[in-house]
Amino acid sequence: MAYYAGVDLGATNVRAAVADDEGDVVSVHRANTPNGPTGIAVTEAVLECLREACEAADLPPAAIRAAAIGSIGPLDLAEGAIDNPANLPDTIDRIPLTGPVGQLIDSDSVYLHNDTVAGVIGERFYSDRNPDDMVYLTISSGIGAGVCVDGQVLSGWDGNAGEVGHMVVDPQGRRTCGCGRDGHWEAYCSGNNIPEYAKLLAEDAGTLDTDLPLSDPDFSAVDVFAAAGEDDFADHVIDQVAHWNALGVANVAQAYAPLVVYVGGAVALENEELVVDPICERIEDLVFNNVPDVQLTNLGDDVVLKGAIASAMTGGTGDRSRTVA
């Protein structure tokens, strides 16, 4: 039997899994993502997770036929590395990945993807509905998408295609995104930005009757969604977020014509009725051509990890007809 490995590398956690040649996961190991002192520490954490996952599967690393990594970015695909990751300390300027992983498993078959690209590969491989035209959209601390068009997963020349969270949805640009530009989708609807958007809406309202702790330093998107149905202002914030989310998904639908859009990420997974359902209700009125089927991912938090496994098994494509020999 052949075995494959997948890695989900985030700013907070790193997970590695070993799967058999049917794509069934046989072991998983998780660790915290190091905050330094350099990128090599993150590389070592990835390697250690892989070693531990292999040990739990009772396999030597050299028994792994191929591996893939779904990662935070930005990526340098030519070098198989992360280049100046935005969500890790400034001391971490470069994280080598494919070379060290290839040495560990003694294989040249190591693939690197943006995490949302890994997500769409996972959906393409594991989901019951997996057409050649589909999107995996994450609404979490940030917003991004993995896109498959005509059976081809789009990565872009630098591996950073799908940064749809930086599409402009508000031409007035009332919110500045973390990237420094104005009016981006992510600036209104990501988990990190919903609290700031709520404060902006509170300023617009002037006199305000709400129990939301707007002035609390720990005020978060969780507070907004927890107050749904009990606080009129929280409902207003959620409605406005739904408006921008629907516009963003409409832009994605018009750009790529997917038949299905799978939505994941913590904000969506934890608040399906308040985040995904309103998109479904509004999308038909916004899209000119094909109206996609918008639904919550059925792979949950494992979508990136499973996408990495699927990439390893299929040479980076997610196409079940292609298996790494």
N, C-alpha and C positions, 0 to 999 in steps of 0.2 A: 504493500500500500504506500502511496505517495503522501507526503505531508507538506503543508504550506503554513506560512506565518504572516500575521498581520499586526500592524502597530497603529494605535491611535495616539498621536502626540498632541496634547493640548498645553495651554499655558499653565494649567493647574495640575493635571494628571497625565500620566503616560500608562497605556495598557498594551500588552502584547498577548496574542492568542495563537495557538496552534490548531490547525484544522486538518481533517483527513481529506481524501480525494473526492468526497461527496460534498465538501464544504461544511461539514458538521464540526463544530468547535469541540475540541477534546481537552483544552486547558487554557486558562487565562491568568495572567499575573498583572497586578496594578501597583504603581508607585507614584509618589509625588514628583512633579516636574521640578528639578532643582532651579533655584534662582541665581545660579552662578557657582563659582566666581567667573567662569567662562563658558562658552558654548560646549566645550569638551565635556563638562560635567553633565550636560543634557544628553550628549551622545552616549556617555557611559551609562546613564540611567536607562536609555533605550536598549542598549546591549544587555544590561543586567536583567531587564524585564524579559527580553527574549530568552536569555539563558534559563531564567526561572520557569518560564512557560514551557520550554523544552524539557526541563527536568521533571516538571509535573506531568508531562506527557510520556515520560520515560524514554526520551529520545535525545541523542547528541545533536547539537546545533547543525552539524554537517549532514544530518538526515533530512533537513528542510530543503525541499526542491527549489522553492522560490519564496520571496518575501515582498511585502509592499507596506508603505507607510502613508497614512493619511495625517496631514500635519497642518499646524498653524503656519502662517506665512509671514512675509513674502518668501517665495521659493527662488532658488537658482537651480533650475533643472539641469543645466549643462554640467554643474558640479555636484548635483545631488545633495544640496545643502539648503538650510534656511539662512537667509541673509538679513541681518538686522531685524529680528522679530519684534513686532510692535508691542506685544503684551508681556515681554520679559524685561528684566533690568537692562539698562544701557550697556553694562559691562559685557553682556552677551551679544556679540556682533555677528557671529557665524557659528552654525551648528552643522558639522558634517554628518551625513546620514547614510547614503547608499553605499559609499565605499566601506566604512566600518562594518555595516550590516552584512555586506557581501563577503567580507573577510571572515566574519563570524560563522556564516552558514556555508562558506566555501562555494559560492555561486555568483554568477554574473547577473542572475535574474532577480534584480531588486528594483522596485518601482516606487516613485515618489509622487504624491499628489497633494494638492490643496485638500483640506479636510472635506469641503463640500463636494469636490470632484470625487473623492472617495465615497461620499454619501450616495451620489447618483450611480456610481458603479455598484454599490451594495444593493440599491433598489433594483437596478437592472438585473442583477444575478439572483437575488433572494425573493423578490416580491412576486406575488401571483400575477399581478398585472405589470408587465414590463415591456411596453412598446418601444419602438426605435426612437420615438420622440417623447422625451420626458425630462422633468426637472426635479431635483431635490433642493428644497429651499430650507435654510436654517434661520430661525428667528430666536436668537439667544442673546449673549452679551453683545454680539454684532449680528449683521445680516449678510448672507452670502448664498450662492447657488452653485450647484453642479448641473451641467446641461448636457443632454445627449440629443443630437440631431441626426436624423437619417442613420441611426445606429452607430454614430461616431461620438464618443465622449470628447467634449471640447476642453482643452487645457490651456490653449494660448501658447505663444512662443516661449514665455517665461514661466508657464505653469500657474499663472494667476488669473486666468479667465474666470468669469462668474462673480465678479465683485459687484453684484447688483445692488447691494446696500448703499453703494455710492452713486446710484442713479439719482438724478434730481427729480423729486416729486413735488417740491414746493418752490415755484419760481420766485416767490418773494423772499425765500431764504431766511426765514425768521429764526431757524435753529442752525447753529454751526456744528458740523459733524466733528468727531474726534480726529479726523484726518485734516481738519482745518478749513474745509470747504463748506459752503452754505447750501441748505435746502435738501440735503441727502436723506433718502429713505431711512437710513440707519439712525439719523439724528433725532427722529421722532419715535421710532418703533422698536428699537433694540432694548434689551433689558437694562443696559447701562444708561440709556437716554430717556426712557419713559418718565422717570422722576423729574428730570429737568424740564421735559415738555409739560408735565403737570404744573410745575411752578410757573411756566410761561402762560399757560391757560388760566391759572389763578390770577396772575397780574391782569390779564385781559378782562376777567370777570369783575375786578374791583371788590365790591362787597361780596363776601363769600361765606356760605354756611357749609362747612365740611369738617369731618373728624379726621381727615387725613393729616398725618404729622409732617406737613410740608417743610417746617423749619428744622426738623430733626436731622442731624447729620447722617443718621442711619436710614432715613426714608428711602424706600426702594419700590421697584415695580411690584414686588410681592404685596406691599401694603395697598397699592391701587387695586389689584385684582381681588384681594381678600375682601375689599369693601364693596364689591360689585353687588348691586341690588339693595344695598343698605345705605348708600351715600350717593346723593344725586350728582355731586361733583365728580366722584370716582366714575360713575356711569358715563358722564360727559367725556372724561379723559379716555375711557375705554372706547367710546364711540368714535372719537377723533383718531385714535390709534388705528381702529378698524378701517377708517376712511383712507388713511395713508397706506396701510397694508394692502387694501384692495387696489389702489392705484399702482402700487409697486408690482403686484402680481399681474395686473393688466399689462404693464410695460413688458414684463418677462414673457407673457403669453404672446404679445404682438411681435416681440423680437424673435422668438424661437419656435412658436407654434407647437407647444407640447400637447400631447393628448392627456397627460396626467401630471399634476404637480403634487409631489409628496412634501409635506411640511413637517419639519422637526425642529430641534433646538429646545432649550429649557422653557422659554416663554410660551411656545406653542404646546409642548408636551404637557405642561402643568396647567394650561388654561385653554383646552381645546374649544370649549363652547364660547369662550370670549374672544379667541384669536382666530381660529380656523373657520368656525361656522360663519362669522360675519363676512369673511372673504368669499365663501361659497355663495352667500346670499346676494352679494353685490357685484360679483365678477361679470355676470351676464350683461349687465347694463353698461359695462365699461369696455368690453372687448369687441372689436369690429369683426374679426374672423372667427376661427374655431374657439369655442369656450372650453377650456380644459376642465377635467375632473380634478378638483382640489380636495385633498384628503390628508389626514394625519398619517405620518409614516407608521408602518406596522413593524418597524425594526427598533423603535424606541431609542434609547441611549446608545444602542450597539450599532447604529447605522454606519458610522465611520469605521469602526473596527471590522465589521463584516464587509464593508466596502474594500478595506485593505486586503482582507483574505481573498475576496473575489478577484481583486486585481492581481494578486500573486498567482492565483489559479489560472487566470485567463490572459496573461501577458499584458496587463494594464487596461483591459477593455471592458470587463464585466460580461462579455459575450460567452455564454455557456458552450458554444461550439468551438471555442479556442481554449485549449488547455496547455499549460507550460509543460514541455516534455522533460 
